[in-house]
Amino acid sequence: MIKKSLIASSIVLAFGAPAAQAALVTNLYGAFDFSTDRANFTMLDAGGYTVGGTNDVAMTWDGNGYTSSSDYTGPGSGSNVTASSTTGFFGHTWTAHDIQVFTPGSYSFDVTLGGGAAETGFLNATVGAGQIGMHMLFDWNTAKNIDVFVVANPGSMFGPGIARSSNISGCDSTASATTQNCLWDGPGYVGGLATNKPAGSTVWMLASADGNADGVMGIPMPTGGPFQNFNANFNANMTATPDAVIPVPAAVWLFGSGLLGLVGIARRKKKA
């Protein structure tokens, strides 16, 4: 028994103790990491009309997906996406953090876990077959940890494929607005270059969808927050980079082989 305990302890020291990990599905779109510096952010009001956004969102994603609402535990949860922008929103900078991609399924997030914005209740979402979901905490001005959930369709346009600039009076949040779900294509594209300005008909690698079937792209943000019932949408065309292969040090393989040899010797002695 002592020999077995020593061997088990040695294996833990060599390879690392198994840590408690959230449920995770790896390589949803192959063994790649993904990144971009010009993802789109489009904010819609409760009626589905455009109120603002930006087109210089830098994003990275490791290509994996979580599978349970319990994988989110508030600020400091496991995260596999980053997102940031240098362009302000309504005169204030914004950041997103604790971002997690989720696989198809039904999810319910306790918005009070954020501990920042005075949100109440639960943020519920269903990610359909072939879709992915993304939960994040959004900071804007002095408001912290606003819950956002986005359901995204792969290889799709955003909404009806209409760009805001081609129909400003019809898309903007005004009493006379007539066209819902217009893509924000105003200031914020990388470097201010018109060539980087997305067209409404852009087919995105991941396009924000109507996550609760109310006719408005996105899912309403929770009650009590500064953007109650507004819909935050993210669309992205991302570059895929093959996952880096991390080699196992030769010394670890040698040590592991030695341990296996010790196990064999112990078994033979026991039989004798």
Residue pairs with C-beta under 8 A, 6 or more apart in sequence:
3 262
3 266
4 266
7 259
7 262
7 263
7 266
10 255
10 259
11 256
11 259
14 252
14 255
14 256
14 259
15 252
15 256
21 78
22 66
22 68
22 70
22 71
22 78
23 66
23 67
23 68
23 71
24 64
24 65
24 66
24 67
24 71
25 64
25 65
25 66
25 67
25 103
26 63
26 64
27 63
27 64
27 243
28 63
28 64
28 65
28 101
28 103
28 132
29 63
29 154
29 240
30 63
30 240
31 63
31 242
31 243
32 63
32 240
32 241
32 242
32 243
33 60
33 61
33 62
33 63
33 240
33 241
33 242
33 243
34 59
34 60
34 61
34 62
34 63
34 205
34 238
34 239
34 240
34 241
35 58
35 59
35 60
35 61
35 238
35 239
35 241
36 57
36 58
36 59
36 236
36 237
36 238
36 239
37 56
37 57
37 58
37 190
38 55
38 56
38 57
38 189
38 190
38 196
38 198
38 237
39 55
39 57
39 58
39 59
39 83
39 234
39 235
39 236
39 237
39 238
40 53
40 54
40 55
40 57
40 158
40 183
40 184
40 198
40 204
40 233
40 234
40 235
40 236
41 53
41 54
41 55
41 57
41 85
41 89
41 184
41 188
41 232
41 233
41 234
42 50
42 53
42 158
42 182
42 183
42 184
42 208
42 217
42 233
42 234
42 235
43 50
43 51
43 52
43 53
43 89
43 184
43 227
43 230
43 231
43 232
43 233
44 50
44 51
44 180
44 181
44 216
44 217
44 218
44 230
44 231
44 233
45 51
45 173
45 229
45 230
45 231
46 216
46 220
46 229
46 230
46 231
47 173
47 177
47 180
47 216
48 180
48 181
48 215
48 216
48 217
48 231
49 171
49 172
49 173
49 174
49 177
49 179
49 180
49 182
50 164
50 171
50 172
50 173
50 182
50 184
51 172
51 173
51 230
52 89
52 90
52 184
52 186
53 89
53 184
53 186
53 188
53 233
54 85
54 87
54 89
54 184
54 187
54 188
55 184
55 185
55 186
55 188
55 189
55 190
55 196
55 197
55 198
56 85
56 86
56 87
56 188
56 189
56 190
57 83
57 84
57 85
57 234
57 236
58 82
58 83
58 84
58 85
59 81
59 82
59 83
59 234
59 236
59 238
60 81
60 82
61 80
61 81
61 101
61 238
62 80
62 81
63 243
64 80
64 101
65 80
65 101
65 102
65 103
65 132
66 72
66 78
66 80
66 100
66 101
66 102
66 103
67 102
67 103
67 105
68 105
68 107
69 107
69 108
69 109
71 77
71 78
71 100
71 102
72 98
72 100
72 109
72 113
72 135
73 113
74 98
74 113
74 114
74 115
75 97
75 98
75 114
75 115
75 137
75 145
76 98
77 98
77 100
78 100
79 97
79 98
79 99
79 100
80 99
80 100
80 101
81 99
81 100
81 101
81 134
81 136
82 99
83 96
83 99
83 136
83 234
84 95
84 96
85 93
85 94
85 188
87 187
87 188
88 94
89 140
90 140
92 140
92 141
93 140
94 138
94 139
94 140
95 138
95 139
96 136
96 137
96 138
96 139
96 148
97 136
97 137
97 139
98 136
98 137
99 134
99 135
99 136
99 137
100 134
100 135
100 136
101 132
101 133
101 134
102 127
102 132
102 133
102 134
102 135
103 127
103 132
103 133
104 127
104 128
104 129
104 130
104 131
104 132
105 126
105 127
106 124
106 125
106 126
106 127
107 124
107 125
107 126
107 127
107 133
107 135
107 149
108 122
108 123
108 124
108 125
109 122
109 123
109 124
109 125
109 135
109 147
109 149
110 122
111 119
111 120
111 121
111 122
111 123
111 147
111 222
111 225
112 119
112 120
114 137
114 144
114 145
114 146
114 147
115 145
116 137
116 139
116 143
116 144
116 145
116 146
117 143
117 144
117 145
117 146
117 147
117 224
117 225
117 226
118 224
118 225
119 146
119 147
119 222
119 223
119 224
119 225
120 222
120 223
120 224
121 222
121 223
123 135
123 147
123 149
123 219
123 221
123 222
125 133
125 135
125 149
125 151
125 211
125 212
125 219
126 151
126 211
127 133
127 151
128 151
130 153
130 154
131 151
131 152
131 153
131 154
131 209
132 151
132 152
132 154
132 206
133 149
133 150
133 151
133 152
133 211
134 149
134 150
134 152
134 234
135 147
135 148
135 149
136 147
136 148
136 149
136 150
137 144
137 145
137 146
137 147
137 148
138 145
138 146
138 147
138 148
138 232
139 145
139 146
140 146
140 226
140 227
141 226
143 225
143 226
146 221
146 222
146 225
146 226
146 227
147 221
147 222
147 225
148 219
148 221
148 232
149 211
149 219
150 208
150 211
150 218
150 219
150 232
150 233
150 234
151 208
151 209
151 210
151 211
151 219
152 206
152 207
152 208
152 209
152 234
152 235
153 206
153 207
153 209
154 205
154 206
154 207
155 203
155 204
155 205
155 207
156 203
156 204
156 207
156 209
157 200
157 201
157 202
157 203
157 204
157 207
158 181
158 183
158 200
158 202
158 204
158 207
158 208
158 217
158 233
158 235
159 180
159 181
159 182
159 183
159 217
160 179
160 180
160 181
160 182
160 200
161 183
161 200
161 201
161 202
162 171
162 179
162 181
162 182
162 183
162 200
163 182
163 183
163 185
163 198
163 199
163 200
163 201
164 171
164 172
164 182
164 183
164 184
164 185
164 186
164 200
165 185
165 186
166 200
167 179
167 182
169 176
169 177
170 176
170 177
170 178
170 179
170 182
171 177
171 179
171 182
180 215
180 216
181 216
181 217
182 200
183 198
183 200
183 202
183 235
185 197
185 198
185 199
185 200
189 196
189 197
189 198
190 196
198 235
202 235
202 237
204 235
204 236
204 237
205 236
205 237
205 238
206 234
206 235
206 236
206 238
207 235
208 217
208 218
208 233
208 234
208 235
209 217
210 216
210 217
210 218
211 218
211 219
212 219
212 220
214 220
216 231
217 231
217 233
218 231
218 232
218 233
219 231
220 228
220 229
220 230
220 231
221 227
221 228
221 229
221 230
221 231
221 232
222 228
223 229
